[in-house]
């Protein structure tokens, strides 16, 4: 099994407001084999629709087995979920130059809710790091700043930016620190064979402070597995 969970896995819980982020290290038994699988299938990586992910992606449902193990063995208890979860996974590599990013790609985001979300109560996301160069960056977590300017901006971002062109200076490339609109709350650094798991409704972004290192070369680029997990709450804990 390509994505077998390691017996040496470790976990750290990071509280964030009334929610929790979990960081797992030594996640898979053979991360090198997973990495090799991606590299050997590099021709199958495709660009997603314009304005979504700033790089290339490839489906990788083999990861769903290991991530389901992780949830049933640990996270379902911590997040108070039923054990039957739905996992969707894929390889991804960020490679877009900062000057080519759209405004939405220069901001933290929450993950979109799928059309069939009515069958589930909640959604989680996880990022698994398959690269060794820590400067390529981990994941940052944010909150909106609470002021009148941000409230006006959230009502109509496009109109606000047209009327306040100087604010474009707040979004120069990939966000990796607080600005006039967002407060950075937490950074999870990148480590090879590490996975960070979080509720999808927390504002987050790749923590890319060195975009000059980005490349579509999978052997030296920011290669990750991104997964979305749909689940139902265990009401017995309610």
C-alpha positions, 0 to 999 in steps of 0.5 A: 500500500503506497500510503500506509500510515507510519507506526512512528507518527506523532501529533501536535494540537494547535488551538486556534480560537474555538477550533483546533489544527493538528500537525502530524509528523512522520506520517507515511511509511514510504514518503519517498515512494509517494514522491517518486509516483508523482515525479514519474507521472509529471506529464499528468499534472494539469493547470486547474481553471483560471483563478483557482490553484496557482500551479498544477495538480493531479488526482491521487486518490491512493492518499484517501486510504491513509487519510481515512485511517488517520481520521478513524484512528485519531481525528474523529475522536478529536473533532467529534465525528462519525468514523465514515468520512469521504476523502478527495485527494490530489498532488499539487505544486505551486509554480505561478509567478507572483506577478501573474496571480489574481487578487483572490490568489493573493489572499487567504481563503476558505475552501469551497463547499461541494455541491453534495455537502448537504449529506455532510455536516462539516468539511476539513482540509489537509496538506501533506508536504513532499518537499525538503526545502523548508523555504518553500513554505508551509501553511499560514492561518488568518482572520479578518481584521475588525475595522470599518475599512475591512467591512466595506471591502468585504461588501464588494472587493472589486468596487473597493479596490477600484475606489482605493487603488493604493490598497493594491499595495497590500497584496503584492504576491503570495500573502505570508504576513499580516496586512491592512485586511488580514491578521496572521494568527499562526504558521505551520512550517513545512517539514518533509512527511508532515501533514497539517489538518484543519477545518476548511472554514479557517482562512488559510494560505500557502506561506510562501515568503520566497516565491523565487524558489517556486518551480514546476519541476517536481523534484525541487518544487513545492510538491504537496498532497492536498485533501478535502475530508467530508464528515458528519458530527457524532451527536452523542458528543453534543 
